[in-house]
Amino acid sequence: MLPKKFLPTYIKNSHLVRVGSVYDGGYVLPKILLKKTNLLISLGIGDNWEFEKQFSRCSKCKIEAYDHSIDSDYWFKKFKTDIINFFSLKYFKIQKLYKIIQFIDFYIFFKINKKNEFYLKKIGKKKECISFKEIMSNNSKKKIFLKIDIEGAEYSFLKEVINYHNKINGFIFEFHHVTKNLNKILNFIKKINKYYFLIHIHANNFSSVSKKKIPNTLEFTFAHRKFFKFKRKKNNKKYPIEGLDNPNFKRAKDINLYFN
């Protein structure tokens, strides 16, 4: 079972919206954050930027994305693999064709669209990396929403996030290796509780579940308290939420969450 601290604050489902892909790459967040944000900073996008595209359409905000893995070698290897997969199909699939020309979509969204920017950078504290502090200092006058999915590196700057509570409207953290880092996540939630509500939680079913029924990858959505003026109500929702949540891996069942 998950710690009780992982149970989100109650908010009506009608005030929430799913942004991004139907399956992996889609996240649930409060609708109000789409209206109040003028910059989305995405740390880690891989080969799926549906969240960034839909967030941009709904909020009209600028997108700033960082991912050190999407270089020219990545696109070349991906193109070869997708070509082979496409011609091995027994019948035509439009999504497989899209995979072949996905670089064009990436180029249009991040290069041709002057409003958006992509940086081939790794997040960290080493010389070759860009630090979280540097990213935030470059955007001192923005109303920011963060999306962080960087395969375990997110723990390196948890303590820094709270320093920017006056800039950050909300954020999504995809926490990896949860069972190993459970105390770190609990301490993080405790520290930011003064400024942020935990609004939503979802388990990524690509990863395993421990014997204690703790998923090894969890997606958390946090929103700044200044946007909510409601009386606290006991949250009896079942997670995942029907109509909002979908499994990351569509061929497997979503993971039911239980709280102590």
N, C-alpha and C positions, 0 to 999 in steps of 0.2 A: 504493500500500500504506500501511497505517497504521503508525505507530511501534510498536516492540515494547512500549513502556511502556503502550500501550492494551490489551495482552493481559491479561485478568483473571487473578487468582489462582485456581488450581484449587479447585473445591468440587463435591462430588457433586450431580448434578442432582436427586436425591431430597431434598436439603436446600434446594432452591429452589422458589419458587412464583410463578405469574403472578397479579398482582392488577390488577383493572380490566377494561376492555373486551377483547373478543377481538381487536380490531384496534387502531386508534388510541386511545390513552388507557390501554393496558395496559402494565404494567412488571413485570420480573422482579426479585425480591429474596429474601434468605434468610428462611426461615420463622421463625427465632428472633427476628427483629426485630419480628414481629407480636406475639410474647409479651412482649417487653421494652419496648414503647413505650406511653406513656400520653397522648401528644399528637402528632398529625400536623399539621404546618404545610404548607399547600399554597400556593405562590406561582404563581398562574396556573391557572385551571380552564376558562375558555372555556365551551362548551356541553356539556362532558363531565366529570361528577364520579363516574363509575363506580369509578374508583380509590379515591376518598375513601369511597364507600359500602361497598365490599367491605373496605377496610382497617378501617373502623369495625366492621363485622360480625365480622371475624376477631380483632381485637385488643381490642374494647370501649373503645377510646380516644376521646378528644375530638378533633374536627376544627376547625381554624382556617384559613380560606381567605381569600386576598386576590386581588382582580382588579378593576382600575379600569374595565374595559370592559363589565361586565355591569350597566348602569344601566337605567332605565325605557325609554329610547329604544331600547336594544338589544332588550329583550323585545318592544316594540311592532313594530319592524321585522321581527324574527324571526317573530312571530306572523303577520303579513301574508304573508310569503314562504312560510311553511309551509302556510298555508291554500290559497294558489294552487297550490303543488306537490301538495298532497293531492287537490284536485279535478281536477287535470290528469292524474292517474293513470288508466290503463286498467283496473287491477285493484287491489283493496284490499291495503294493506300496513300491518301493525300498527305497525311502527317509524315510519311517516310520521304515523300518528295520534298516537303518543307525542310526536313533535316539536311538534305543535300544543299539547299540554297540558304541555309540559316545565316550564314555569314552576311548575306545581303541585308537581311533584317537587322542584324547587329550593326552593320555599317550605317544604315539609314537612321536608326534610333540614336546611336551614340556619336556619329561623325557628321552626318548631313544635318541633323537636327541641332542647330546652334545652341539650343537651350540646355542640352545634356552633355555630360562629359564622362569619359571613361579613362581610368588610370591603370596601367599595367604595373601595379604596385602590391607588395606584400605588407600586411599590417604587422608591426612589431617594433622592437626597440633597437634592433641591430642597424648598422650603418646603411645597409642596402634597402632597408625598409622605411616606410613612412609610419610615424607614430599616430596614435589616436589623438593625442594632444595637438599635433600639427594639423591634422584634418580639421579639428574643431576650431583652431585659431584662425584658419583660412576662411572661416564662415562665421565671423563674429556677430553679424547683424541679421541672422536668419532665424526663421521659425522651423526647426528641424524635426524630421522623423527619421529614426535609424532602423535599418534592417541589417542584422548581423547573422551570417551563416558562414563561418570560416573554419569549420571542421575541427573544433577543439581549441583554436587559438583565441577564442573569445575570453577565456579566463585570464589572459595576460593584462587586460585593461578594465576589468570589472570595477575596480576601485576608482577609476577615473571618471566613469559615467556620471556619478552623482555631482561632480564638480561643475557640470554644465546643465544643471536642472533649470536654469533660467533661459536656456536656449532650446532645449530638447522637449518637444511636445509629447513624444512617446517613442517607444521602440519595440522591436521584435528581436528576441534573442532565440536562436536555435542552439540549445545547449547539448553538447555531445558528451559521451562518457559520464552520464549522470550519476550512476551508482558510485563511481570513483570520486566525483566532485560534489556530492550531495551537500556537504557542509558549506562549501564555497557558495553554492547557489542560495542556500538558506540565509547565510550571512549577508549576501547581496540584497536579497528581498527585505531583510530586516533594516538594512542601512538606507535603502531608497524609499521605504514605506512613508516617510515624512512628506515626500514630494509626489510619489506615484502610486496608483492603484495597479494591482495585478488584475487585468481585465479578462484574459483568456489563456487557456492551456490546451495543448493538443500533443499527442504522442506520434512520432514518426514511425510508421510500421515497417520501414526498411530495416530498422534496428531490432535488437533482441529485447526481451523482458526478463528481468532477474527473477529468482525464486520468490522474492518478496513482492513481486508484481510491480516493480519499478522499471518503466521503459528506459532504455539507455540513451534515447534521444528525445528531448522534449522541446516544444515550441511555446514560448511565453510571449504574450503581448502586454505591455505596460503603457498606461496613459497618465498624463499629468493630472493631479488632483484639481487644478484650477478650472478644468472644463466640466467638473461634475459637482452639482449641489443637490445631493439627494441623501435621504436618511438611509443608513445602513440596513440592509435586509438580508435575512438568512438565505444563503444560496443553496437551493435544493436541485439545481440543474444536474442533468446527467451529461458527462463528457465522454465521447464527442457529442456535440450538439447537432441533432438532426436538422438538415436544411442549411447548415453553415459549414460543418466539418465534413471532409472526405478523406479517405485513406491516401497517404502519399503513394503507396504502391497499390494500384487499383485492383490487382488480382488477389489481394489478401484482405482479410477483414480489418477494419479499424480497431484500435486498441482501446478498450474501456478503461477509464481511470477511476480509481477508488482512493479515498482520503481517510486518514486516521482522525 
